[in-house]
Amino acid sequence: MIILVVAVLIFGFWLIQYSQFRNEEKKRQFELKRESQKAVSPIRLRAYERLALLLERTKPEHMIVELQKQYPEAMTTWTVGQVQQYMLQTLRAEFDHNQSQQVYVSDEVWDMIINARDQMGAFIISIAAQIPADATVQQYITALLTAYSSNGTTPTEKALEELKHEAKELM
């Protein structure tokens, strides 16, 4: 009988110790995760900022303003094909420059950003194909901006909204 009581006491003591050990382990894991979040959160926020900037920079109106800043002669001496090529290269370069940021956002947001990039590239090409072959750069830009503004909610705007939503959840 004494052996049974001692065994129950030892088992009870072991059970209490094991429970305390597990609670301490959970606390340590929680603290590690919290410390990690403190370090990662600012990095993730910067990633959201960079991706928002990527989406803004790849809107047609922004690319056109940049084209005019970098190449003032483009409006008078370039062809529609050259402007189209500039915009596609800008789109690619912006995306390539920020591709590493995908590790900080959800797969859903990253897929939306890729879709926005692809849709914007197709849009730039399709508008160039819709205008007459002898159209001026100004006519192309007007057609591009008119079509873009009348498209309703664009994939770029959708991706930007989802990106903002996810960033707000982080904060």
Long-range contacts (C-beta under 8 A, 24 or more apart in sequence): 41-170, 43-104, 44-104, 44-105, 44-170, 45-167, 45-170, 45-171, 47-101, 47-103, 47-104, 47-105, 48-104, 48-105, 48-163, 48-164, 48-166, 48-167, 48-170, 50-98, 50-101, 51-98, 51-101, 51-105, 51-109, 51-113, 51-163, 52-160, 52-163, 52-164, 54-94, 54-95, 54-97, 54-98, 54-101, 54-113, 55-113, 55-116, 55-156, 55-159, 55-160, 55-163, 56-160, 57-90, 57-94, 58-90, 58-91, 58-94, 58-95, 58-116, 58-117, 58-120, 58-156, 59-120, 59-148, 59-156, 60-87, 60-120, 60-123, 60-124, 60-144, 60-145, 60-148, 61-145, 61-148, 63-87, 63-90, 63-91, 64-141, 64-144, 64-145, 66-90, 74-137, 75-137, 75-138, 75-141, 76-137, 78-137, 79-137, 80-128, 80-131, 80-135, 80-136, 80-137, 80-139, 80-140, 81-128, 83-137, 83-140, 83-141, 84-124, 84-125, 84-128, 84-140, 87-124, 88-121, 88-124, 88-125, 91-117, 91-120, 91-121, 91-124, 105-163, 105-166, 106-166, 108-162, 109-159, 109-162, 109-163, 109-166, 112-155, 112-158, 112-159, 112-162, 112-163, 113-159, 113-163, 115-155, 115-159, 116-154, 116-155, 116-156, 116-158, 116-159, 119-154, 119-155, 119-156, 120-155, 120-156, 123-147, 123-148, 123-151
